[in-house]
Amino acid sequence: MYSNLEECIIDLEKNGHLVRIKEEVDPYLEMAAIHLKVYEAQGPALLFENVKGSKFRAVSNLFGTIERSRFIFRDTWQAAENIIALRNDPMKALKNPFKHVGSGLAAWKALPMQKTSSEPVTAQEIKITDLPLIQSWPMDGGAFVTLPQIYSEDPEKPGIMNSNLGMYRVQLTGNEYEVNREVGLHYQIHRGIGIHQAKANKLGKPLKVSCFVGGPPSHTISAVMPLPEGMSELTFAGLLAGRRFQYSYIDGYCISNDADFVITGEIYPNETKPEGPFGDHLGYYSLTHPFPVMRVHKVYAKPNAIWPFTVVGRPPQEDTSFGQLIHELTGDAVKQEIPGVKEVHAVDAAGVHPLLFAIGSERYTPYQPVKQPSEILTIANRILGTGQLSLAKYLFIAAEEDRPLDTHDEVGFLSYILERIDLHRDIHFQTNTTIDTLDYSGTGLNTGSKVVFAACGDKKRDLCTEVPEALKEIRGYGNAQLVMPGVVALQGPSFTDYKIEQTEMEQLSSALGEKGGIDTCPLIILCDDSSFLSADLKNFLWATFTRSNPSHDIYGVNSYYSYKHWGCDNVIIDARIKPHHAPPLIPDPAVEKRIERFFVKGAVLGGLL
C-alpha cells in the first residue's frame, strides 16, 4: 500500500480516479466551489497544481465515492475489518484461535514505530501563510484546515499509546488570531483531546498538540474512526496502511514522519479566542464562539508536499462517504456495545447528529398479549448515552418483529413507526440536555432537548396517501403538501418569538381538533415553504430535524399531560426558521459564474456536469 499521499495520487490517476487541474485556482471560494460540483456529479479526485498564493499543491475529493475509498484500501480492507471485529468480540479468537492468528499478527505488525530521524516532513520549516489558505464559504471567518489529524497525549501518562488522534477543525487565519503565531482549535464535547486538555489544565501546564496534514490516506481515516475501547488510532492507521505509523519527537512534540505537513504548538489553560463562523455539515454556518487557541511553535512541510482538503455543507458531501466507510469497517460494533440493539442509523440527510433511526429487540414481556415498548425504551436510553450518539435530538426506534426492518429505507422505516406508535404513550422527552455543538436549534451552545418515538406491536392505523380534508383551508395556514404516507407539510406565517409561537400553535391545534379525527396523519410539519419541504425526502429530513428543538417546537392536537407524561392525537413539529438559528450555506453567485470555465466543453472538467 501507499507510504505517502503522492503514491496514492499517482495510483488514482493511473486508474482513472483523479484529474489534475493545472490552471491557477483561487483558494478563496473557487477551489471549494469546484470541489462541490465535482462531488455532486460523483466525479474524480482533484489535484490542484497551481494554488494562488502558495507553492504547495492541494488535493480534494479523495474519498468522494465509496468505490474510490474501497479502491484506495483494497489490499488492507479485510485485515482492518477482521481486527475491529475481534476487538468488538474477543471471544471469536478464543473459539477459533487458529482462524484468527493472522489478525493478531497483523495488529502486532501495525504498532507505531519510533524513528530517530523525523525526515522527510521536517525537511523545510515554513509559515502558516505559506500553506494553501482555503476558504470554503463566503461567511467563513477565514481559512481552515478541513482534514487535520490532531494529536495529543495524556499529560498524566505521556507516550504514543496513550495518545488521541482526532479530526477537529483548525482556523488558520482571520478573527483575532496573530498571523503565523496563533491558530484556532475547535473541538466539540465528547472528544478525546478535551480529556487531555482538562488534565493539563489541572496540572497548570500547556498541552502540546501536533496537527498532521496529509500522509497516507489511512492516517486521515484513522482520525475519524470510532474505534473499540483500547484500540489506538495510530495502530489502526498502520493496519489500514499496511505499514507502521512512523513517528519521532522534536522539542517534545510528536511528529508524523509520513505526513505532508505538521503544525506544532501549545494550548494554554483557559486561553481562548473567537473561532468561526464556518460552513458546517448541517448545512448552516457554525457561528463565532470562544474556543482554544494554539500558540504555533513550528510548521513543517516535506519536499513537494500536497495539502489535502474537503468541503463540508448540507449533506450529502464527502464526509457522507466517510460515514459509509466507517459503517462498512466497523460493521456490528454497536451491537456489541449496546445489548439488544440490531441497527442504529445516523441519518445523513438530516446532518447526522440531529436524527437517529434504530431497531431493537423486544423480549421483556413475551407472555403479554398486548405489546408495548419496554425493552426498546431501555435500549433508547443506552443509545442516547453512548459517545457521539448522545448528541442526537430525535430518536425513532422500533422493535423488529413480524418482518425485517431497514433503517436505511427512511420512508419504509418511518411509516412502520407511524403505523404503530401510540401517541398518548410512546413519546418520551429529555429536556435541558446536550446536543451537537454545531446545532443552533437549541437553547444555547451544546444545549437543547431530545425526544424518543418508540413503536412496536400491531398496526394501529392506515397512513394517508393524500392530504386529508381537515388539513386544507385552515385560516392562516395553507399549501398543505403530502411529504410521505402519514406526513403532511403545512405552510404558516414566519416565526417571530416563542411566546407568539405558543399562542399560534395552541390556535392551530384547536382548529385541527375541531375538524375531527385525523388519525391517518400522525405527523404534521409546520414550515416556511411546504413546496420545498415536500419536494423530496432529503428536504423533509434536513429542514424538519435541523430546524426544531423537541422541547420547544413539538406540539400536538388535543395534547395533554398526565403525571408529567405528554401525549396527543397528532404531532406537530414547528420546523420554521427561528431568529436564533444559524444562516444556511449559500454559494457566491459570482464565484459560481467564474468557475464555469472549468466545466465547458474542452476544459479539464468539461462534460462532467
C-alpha positions, 0 to 999 in steps of 0.5 A, a space after each residue: 500500500 501507499 507510504 505517502 499521499 503522492 503514491 496514492 495520487 499517482 495510483 488514482 490517476 493511473 486508474 482513472 480516479 483523479 484529474 489534475 487541474 493545472 490552471 491557477 485556482 483561487 483558494 478563496 471560494 473557487 477551489 471549494 466551489 469546484 470541489 462541490 460540483 465535482 462531488 455532486 456529479 460523483 466525479 474524480 479526485 482533484 489535484 490542484 497544481 497551481 494554488 494562488 498564493 502558495 507553492 504547495 499543491 492541494 488535493 480534494 475529493 479523495 474519498 468522494 465515492 465509496 468505490 474510490 475509498 474501497 479502491 484506495 484500501 483494497 489490499 488492507 480492507 479485510 485485515 482492518 475489518 477482521 481486527 475491529 471485529 475481534 476487538 468488538 468480540 474477543 471471544 471469536 479468537 478464543 473459539 477459533 484461535 487458529 482462524 484468527 492468528 493472522 489478525 493478531 499478527 497483523 495488529 502486532 505488525 501495525 504498532 507505531 514505530 519510533 524513528 530517530 530521524 523525523 525526515 522527510 516532513 521536517 525537511 523545510 520549516 515554513 509559515 502558516 501563510 505559506 500553506 494553501 489558505 482555503 476558504 470554503 464559504 463566503 461567511 467563513 471567518 477565514 481559512 481552515 484546515 478541513 482534514 487535520 489529524 490532531 494529536 495529543 497525549 495524556 499529560 498524566 501518562 505521556 507516550 504514543 499509546 496513550 495518545 488521541 488522534 482526532 479530526 477537529 477543525 483548525 482556523 488558520 487565519 482571520 478573527 483575532 488570531 496573530 498571523 503565523 503565531 496563533 491558530 484556532 482549535 475547535 473541538 466539540 464535547 465528547 472528544 478525546 483531546 478535551 480529556 487531555 486538555 482538562 488534565 493539563 489544565 489541572 496540572 497548570 501546564 500547556 498541552 502540546 498538540 501536533 496537527 498532521 496534514 496529509 500522509 497516507 490516506 489511512 492516517 486521515 481515516 484513522 482520525 475519524 474512526 470510532 474505534 473499540 475501547 483500547 484500540 489506538 488510532 495510530 495502530 489502526 492507521 498502520 493496519 489500514 496502511 499496511 505499514 507502521 505509523 512512523 513517528 519521532 519527537 522534536 522539542 517534545 512534540 510528536 511528529 508524523 514522519 509520513 505526513 505532508 505537513 505538521 503544525 506544532 504548538 501549545 494550548 494554554 489553560 483557559 486561553 481562548 479566542 473567537 473561532 468561526 463562523 464556518 460552513 458546517 455539515 448541517 448545512 448552516 454556518 457554525 457561528 463565532 464562539 470562544 474556543 482554544 487557541 494554539 500558540 504555533 511553535 513550528 510548521 513543517 512541510 516535506 519536499 513537494 508536499 500536497 495539502 489535502 482538503 474537503 468541503 463540508 455543507 448540507 449533506 450529502 458531501 464527502 464526509 457522507 462517504 466517510 460515514 459509509 466507510 466507517 459503517 462498512 469497517 466497523 460493521 456490528 460494533 454497536 451491537 456489541 456495545 449496546 445489548 439488544 440493539 440490531 441497527 442504529 442509523 445516523 441519518 445523513 440527510 438530516 446532518 447526522 447528529 440531529 436524527 437517529 433511526 434504530 431497531 431493537 429487540 423486544 423480549 421483556 414481556 413475551 407472555 403479554 398479549 398486548 405489546 408495548 415498548 419496554 425493552 426498546 425504551 431501555 435500549 433508547 436510553 443506552 443509545 442516547 448515552 453512548 459517545 457521539 450518539 448522545 448528541 442526537 435530538 430525535 430518536 425513532 426506534 422500533 422493535 423488529 418483529 413480524 418482518 425485517 426492518 431497514 433503517 436505511 429505507 427512511 420512508 419504509 422505516 418511518 411509516 412502520 413507526 407511524 403505523 404503530 406508535 401510540 401517541 398518548 404513550 410512546 413519546 418520551 422527552 429529555 429536556 435541558 440536555 446536550 446536543 451537537 455543538 454545531 446545532 443552533 436549534 437549541 437553547 444555547 451552545 451544546 444545549 437543547 432537548 431530545 425526544 424518543 418515538 418508540 413503536 412496536 406491536 400491531 398496526 394501529 392505523 392506515 397512513 394517508 396517501 393524500 392530504 386529508 380534508 381537515 388539513 386544507 383551508 385552515 385560516 392562516 395556514 395553507 399549501 398543505 403538501 403530502 411529504 410521505 404516507 402519514 406526513 403532511 407539510 403545512 405552510 404558516 406565517 414566519 416565526 417571530 418569538 416563542 411566546 407568539 409561537 405558543 399562542 399560534 400553535 395552541 390556535 392551530 391545534 384547536 382548529 385541527 381538533 375541531 375538524 375531527 379525527 385525523 388519525 391517518 396523519 400522525 405527523 404534521 410539519 409546520 414550515 416556511 415553504 411546504 413546496 420545498 419541504 415536500 419536494 423530496 425526502 432529503 428536504 423533509 429530513 434536513 429542514 424538519 430535524 435541523 430546524 426544531 428543538 423537541 422541547 420547544 417546537 413539538 406540539 400536538 392536537 388535543 395534547 395533554 399531560 398526565 403525571 408529567 407524561 405528554 401525549 396527543 392525537 397528532 404531532 406537530 413539529 414547528 420546523 420554521 426558521 427561528 431568529 436564533 438559528 444559524 444562516 444556511 450555506 449559500 454559494 457566491 453567485 459570482 464565484 459560481 459564474 467564474 468557475 464555469 470555465 472549468 466545466 465547458 466543453 474542452 476544459 479539464 472538467 468539461 462534460 462532467 456536469 
